[in-house]
Amino acid sequence: MDRNQSCHLASSVANRWLGLRLEMIANLLTLFTAITAVFMRDRLTGGTVGLMITFALQITHSLNMLVRVSSDVETNIVSVERIDEYAK
């Protein structure tokens, strides 16, 4: 039981670390989008700026979910490979 919990703890810590880094990248992308909108305020309408920020937030959310799901899939595939190796 302790061995399982220690593996789960390591996985949770790695996911939290990755989540923190992805959120930092997402916040920087949103910040750069907002700064671009401020510098181009004469050429952009309010709707366009809202659309830019909304797309920036959606892209970062999608990237975050993609990375988390791919890391979960990779972890599960390694488990299946180990079971297959032990069965041989």
Residue pairs with C-beta under 8 A, 6 or more apart in sequence:
11 75
14 71
15 68
15 71
18 67
18 68
18 71
19 64
19 68
22 60
22 63
22 64
22 67
23 64
25 60
25 63
26 57
26 60
26 61
26 63
26 64
29 56
29 59
29 60
30 53
30 56
30 57
30 60
33 52
33 53
33 56
34 53
36 52
37 44
37 49
37 52
37 53
41 49
44 52
